[in-house]
Amino acid sequence: MFGFDIYRKVPKDLTQPTYTGAIISVCCCLFILFLFLSELTGFIATEIVNELYVDDPDKDSGGKIEVTLNISLPNLNCELVGLDIQDEMGRHEVGHIDNSMRIPLNNGDGCRFEGHFSINKVPGNFHVSTHSASAQPQNPDMTHIIHKLSFGDKLQVQNIHGAFNALEGADKLSSNPLASHDYILKIVPTVYEDMSGKQRYSYQYTVANKEYVAYSHTGRIIPAIWFRYDLSPITVKYTERRQPLYRFITSICAIIGGTFTVAGILDSCIFTASEAWKKIQLGKMQ
C-alpha cells in the first residue's frame, strides 16, 4: 500500500535550511497571496460580454419604441410649440399632446417641451414645430437646447458607455433663428441581460445634423426641428457573467503550483552556485 505513495517524504535531518531559501519562501508566499487576491477579486466581480446579431430583440413590444424628448426653445412661446409624428406606415399626427408638458421660460417668451410618446419600428420622423398652432407666427425662432432624447428603457449600468442619449446638451442657441434643423438618427436596438437572466431593452443611436433655411415657390418654409430616424438591423447585446468556480480553482492551483515550482528551481540554482563558490574559495574544485 505504501508503494503507491507518490508524495514520498524526506527525513527532516536530511534537509538543510538556508537564509536564501527562507527569503525565497517568504517572497513566494507573498506573491501567491497577491495573485490569489487578484483572482478572488476577478471571481467575485461580474464581467460584461457584448455580442452582435441580426434580430428584433423586443418582439413583445407590439412594434413600438418608447421615446423621451426634453428640449428648450427659449425664444418661442409655449402656445406655438407642438410635436408632430410621421412614419412610413401612414401615421401622421399633428400636435401630439399625450404625456407631454410645456413649461414657460423667460417670462413666457420661451418654452421647455417634455414629452413621452411611442413610434413604430419603421423609418419616420418626429419634429418640434409650430404646425399645430392656431395662427402661424411670422418669424418663429427655432434656436434650442436638447436636454434629452432617448429610446426604450433607461439603462443605469456603470460598465456600459453607449450612445443612449447622444444628443444630450446639443446647443443651437447661436444658430440662425429662422433655420430648420435636421437630426438624422440611426437607432441601434440594445439588450442588457443581468445575472438572473432578466432582459431590459433600450436603444442607442448615432446622429448627424444640418441646419438650413428652406424655400418653396410660395416663399420661405416655416422652420422646424426634425428628428428623422431609421432602425439598424444589428442588435447589440450586453450579458452579465461571472467566472465559473472550476476556472477559479484551476487558476489558484496553477498559481500555487507554478510559483512553488519556479521558486524551487530558483532556490536550487542559487544553492548550487553558492556551494560551488565555496569550493572554489577553499581550493577544492578539481
C-alpha positions as CSV (number, residue, x, y, z in Angstrom):
1,M,0.0,0.0,0.0
2,F,2.8,2.4,0.9
3,G,4.4,1.7,-2.5
4,F,1.7,3.8,-4.2
5,D,2.6,7.0,-2.3
6,I,3.8,9.4,-4.9
7,Y,4.5,12.1,-2.3
8,R,7.4,10.4,-0.5
9,K,8.8,12.2,2.5
10,V,12.4,13.2,3.0
11,P,13.6,12.9,6.7
12,K,14.0,16.3,8.3
13,D,17.6,15.6,9.3
14,L,18.5,15.1,5.6
15,T,17.4,18.7,4.7
16,Q,19.4,21.9,5.1
17,P,17.7,25.2,5.7
18,T,19.3,28.3,4.3
19,Y,18.8,32.1,4.5
20,T,18.4,32.3,0.8
21,G,15.7,29.6,0.9
22,A,13.9,31.5,3.7
23,I,13.9,34.7,1.7
24,I,12.6,33.0,-1.4
25,S,9.9,31.2,0.7
26,V,8.7,34.5,2.1
27,C,8.7,36.2,-1.3
28,C,6.9,33.1,-2.8
29,C,4.1,33.2,-0.1
30,L,3.6,37.0,-0.6
31,F,3.5,36.5,-4.4
32,I,0.9,33.7,-4.1
33,L,-1.2,35.8,-1.7
34,F,-1.1,38.8,-4.2
35,L,-2.2,36.6,-7.1
36,F,-4.8,34.8,-5.0
37,L,-6.4,38.1,-4.0
38,S,-6.4,39.3,-7.7
39,E,-8.1,36.1,-8.8
40,L,-10.6,36.3,-6.0
41,T,-11.5,39.9,-7.0
42,G,-12.0,38.8,-10.6
43,F,-14.1,35.8,-9.5
44,I,-16.4,37.9,-7.2
45,A,-16.8,40.7,-9.8
46,T,-19.1,40.4,-12.8
47,E,-17.9,41.0,-16.3
48,I,-20.0,42.3,-19.2
49,V,-19.7,40.5,-22.5
50,N,-21.1,42.1,-25.7
51,E,-22.2,40.4,-28.9
52,L,-23.9,41.5,-32.2
53,Y,-26.6,39.7,-34.0
54,V,-29.4,40.4,-36.6
55,D,-32.8,40.2,-35.0
56,D,-35.6,42.2,-33.3
57,P,-34.9,41.6,-29.6
58,D,-38.2,43.0,-28.2
59,K,-40.9,41.1,-30.1
60,D,-43.4,41.7,-27.3
61,S,-43.4,45.5,-27.7
62,G,-46.0,45.4,-30.4
63,G,-43.7,47.0,-32.9
64,K,-43.4,50.2,-30.8
65,I,-40.5,52.1,-29.3
66,E,-40.9,54.4,-26.4
67,V,-39.3,57.9,-26.8
68,T,-38.4,60.5,-24.2
69,L,-37.8,64.1,-25.5
70,N,-36.8,67.1,-23.4
71,I,-36.0,70.3,-25.3
72,S,-35.9,74.0,-24.6
73,L,-36.8,76.8,-27.1
74,P,-36.0,80.0,-25.2
75,N,-37.5,82.3,-27.9
76,L,-40.7,80.5,-28.8
77,N,-44.0,80.8,-26.8
78,C,-45.5,77.6,-25.5
79,E,-48.8,78.2,-27.3
80,L,-46.9,77.8,-30.6
81,V,-44.9,74.7,-29.7
82,G,-46.1,71.3,-30.8
83,L,-44.9,67.8,-31.7
84,D,-45.7,66.1,-35.0
85,I,-45.1,62.4,-35.8
86,Q,-44.9,60.8,-39.2
87,D,-43.8,57.4,-40.4
88,E,-43.9,55.0,-43.4
89,M,-46.8,53.1,-42.0
90,G,-49.0,56.1,-42.8
91,R,-49.1,57.7,-39.3
92,H,-49.4,61.5,-39.5
93,E,-50.1,63.1,-36.2
94,V,-50.0,66.9,-35.8
95,G,-49.9,68.4,-32.3
96,H,-49.3,65.3,-30.2
97,I,-50.3,66.2,-26.7
98,D,-50.5,62.8,-24.8
99,N,-47.9,62.5,-21.9
100,S,-46.4,65.8,-22.8
101,M,-45.8,69.0,-20.9
102,R,-44.9,72.6,-22.0
103,I,-43.2,74.7,-19.3
104,P,-42.9,78.5,-19.9
105,L,-39.4,80.0,-19.9
106,N,-38.2,83.6,-19.8
107,N,-41.4,85.1,-18.5
108,G,-43.4,83.3,-21.1
109,D,-41.3,84.2,-24.1
110,G,-39.7,80.7,-24.3
111,C,-40.8,77.1,-23.7
112,R,-39.5,73.8,-22.4
113,F,-41.2,70.8,-24.1
114,E,-41.1,67.5,-22.3
115,G,-42.8,64.5,-24.0
116,H,-43.1,60.7,-23.7
117,F,-44.5,59.0,-26.8
118,S,-44.1,55.9,-28.9
119,I,-43.1,55.4,-32.5
120,N,-43.4,52.5,-34.9
121,K,-40.4,50.4,-35.7
122,V,-40.3,51.7,-39.3
123,P,-38.5,54.7,-40.8
124,G,-40.1,58.0,-40.0
125,N,-39.7,61.3,-38.2
126,F,-41.0,63.4,-35.4
127,H,-40.5,67.1,-35.2
128,V,-41.0,70.1,-33.0
129,S,-42.7,72.9,-34.9
130,T,-45.5,75.5,-34.9
131,H,-47.6,73.5,-37.4
132,S,-50.3,72.8,-34.7
133,A,-50.7,76.4,-33.7
134,S,-54.0,78.1,-34.5
135,A,-52.1,81.0,-36.0
136,Q,-48.6,80.7,-37.5
137,P,-46.1,83.3,-36.3
138,Q,-44.4,85.4,-38.9
139,N,-40.8,84.6,-37.9
140,P,-40.7,81.6,-35.4
141,D,-37.3,81.3,-33.7
142,M,-36.2,77.6,-33.6
143,T,-33.0,78.1,-31.6
144,H,-32.9,75.4,-29.0
145,I,-31.1,73.2,-26.5
146,I,-31.7,69.4,-26.3
147,H,-31.6,68.1,-22.8
148,K,-32.6,64.6,-23.5
149,L,-33.5,62.3,-26.4
150,S,-33.6,58.6,-25.5
151,F,-35.4,55.5,-26.8
152,G,-36.6,52.5,-24.8
153,D,-35.8,51.7,-21.1
154,K,-33.2,53.6,-19.2
155,L,-30.1,51.5,-18.5
156,Q,-28.1,52.5,-15.4
157,V,-25.1,50.3,-15.8
158,Q,-21.6,51.7,-14.9
159,N,-19.6,49.5,-17.2
160,I,-21.6,50.3,-20.4
161,H,-20.6,53.5,-22.2
162,G,-23.0,53.7,-25.1
163,A,-24.7,56.4,-27.0
164,F,-28.1,56.2,-25.3
165,N,-28.5,59.9,-25.1
166,A,-26.2,61.1,-27.8
167,L,-27.9,64.5,-28.3
168,E,-27.7,65.5,-24.6
169,G,-26.5,69.1,-24.4
170,A,-26.8,69.9,-28.1
171,D,-26.8,73.7,-28.1
172,K,-28.2,75.6,-31.1
173,L,-28.8,78.9,-29.5
174,S,-26.3,80.7,-31.7
175,S,-27.7,79.3,-35.0
176,N,-29.9,81.2,-37.5
177,P,-33.3,81.8,-35.7
178,L,-35.2,81.1,-39.0
179,A,-33.3,77.9,-39.8
180,S,-34.7,74.4,-39.7
181,H,-32.6,71.7,-38.0
182,D,-32.4,68.1,-39.3
183,Y,-31.1,65.4,-36.9
184,I,-30.6,62.1,-38.8
185,L,-30.7,59.2,-36.3
186,K,-29.6,55.6,-36.8
187,I,-31.2,53.7,-34.0
188,V,-29.5,50.5,-32.8
189,P,-31.5,48.0,-30.6
190,T,-29.7,47.1,-27.4
191,V,-30.4,44.3,-24.9
192,Y,-29.0,44.1,-21.4
193,E,-29.2,40.7,-19.6
194,D,-28.3,40.6,-15.9
195,M,-27.1,37.7,-13.8
196,S,-30.6,36.5,-13.1
197,G,-31.4,36.3,-16.9
198,K,-33.7,39.3,-16.8
199,Q,-33.5,41.3,-20.0
200,R,-34.0,45.1,-20.5
201,Y,-34.5,46.6,-23.9
202,S,-33.1,50.0,-24.9
203,Y,-31.8,51.7,-28.0
204,Q,-28.5,53.5,-28.8
205,Y,-28.3,55.9,-31.7
206,T,-25.8,57.7,-33.9
207,V,-26.6,61.2,-35.1
208,A,-25.7,63.6,-37.9
209,N,-27.2,67.0,-38.2
210,K,-27.6,70.0,-40.5
211,E,-29.4,73.4,-40.5
212,Y,-30.8,75.2,-43.4
213,V,-33.4,77.8,-44.4
214,A,-35.9,76.2,-46.8
215,Y,-37.8,77.9,-49.5
216,S,-40.5,76.9,-51.9
217,H,-42.2,78.6,-54.8
218,T,-44.5,80.4,-52.4
219,G,-41.7,81.7,-50.2
220,R,-39.8,80.7,-47.1
221,I,-41.0,77.4,-45.4
222,I,-41.8,77.5,-41.7
223,P,-38.8,76.2,-39.8
224,A,-38.9,73.1,-37.6
225,I,-36.7,70.8,-35.6
226,W,-36.7,67.4,-37.3
227,F,-35.6,64.1,-35.9
228,R,-35.5,61.6,-38.8
229,Y,-34.9,58.1,-37.8
230,D,-34.2,54.7,-39.2
231,L,-33.6,51.4,-37.4
232,S,-30.4,49.3,-37.7
233,P,-30.9,45.5,-38.3
234,I,-28.0,44.9,-36.0
235,T,-28.7,44.3,-32.3
236,V,-26.1,44.9,-29.5
237,K,-26.5,42.5,-26.5
238,Y,-24.7,43.0,-23.2
239,T,-24.6,40.0,-20.9
240,E,-23.5,39.9,-17.2
241,R,-21.3,36.9,-16.5
242,R,-19.3,35.6,-13.6
243,Q,-16.2,33.4,-13.8
244,P,-17.1,29.7,-13.3
245,L,-15.9,28.1,-10.0
246,Y,-13.9,25.4,-11.8
247,R,-11.9,28.1,-13.6
248,F,-11.2,29.9,-10.4
249,I,-10.0,26.7,-8.7
250,T,-7.9,25.9,-11.8
251,S,-6.3,29.3,-11.7
252,I,-5.5,29.0,-8.0
253,C,-3.9,25.6,-8.4
254,A,-1.8,26.9,-11.4
255,I,-0.7,29.9,-9.3
256,I,0.4,27.8,-6.3
257,G,2.0,25.0,-8.3
258,G,3.7,27.3,-10.7
259,T,5.0,29.6,-8.1
260,F,6.4,26.9,-5.9
261,T,8.0,25.2,-8.9
262,V,9.7,28.3,-10.2
263,A,10.8,29.2,-6.6
264,G,12.2,25.7,-6.1
265,I,14.2,25.9,-9.3
266,L,15.5,29.4,-8.4
267,D,16.5,28.2,-4.9
268,S,18.2,25.2,-6.2
269,C,20.2,27.2,-8.7
270,I,21.3,29.7,-6.0
271,F,22.2,27.0,-3.6
272,T,24.2,25.1,-6.2
273,A,26.0,28.2,-7.2
274,S,26.8,29.1,-3.6
275,E,28.2,25.7,-2.9
276,A,30.4,25.8,-6.0
277,W,31.7,29.2,-5.0
278,K,32.5,27.9,-1.5
279,K,34.5,25.0,-3.0
280,I,36.4,27.4,-5.3
281,Q,37.2,29.6,-2.3
282,L,38.6,26.6,-0.4
283,G,40.5,25.5,-3.4
284,K,38.8,22.1,-3.6
285,M,37.4,22.5,-7.1
286,Q,39.0,19.9,-9.3
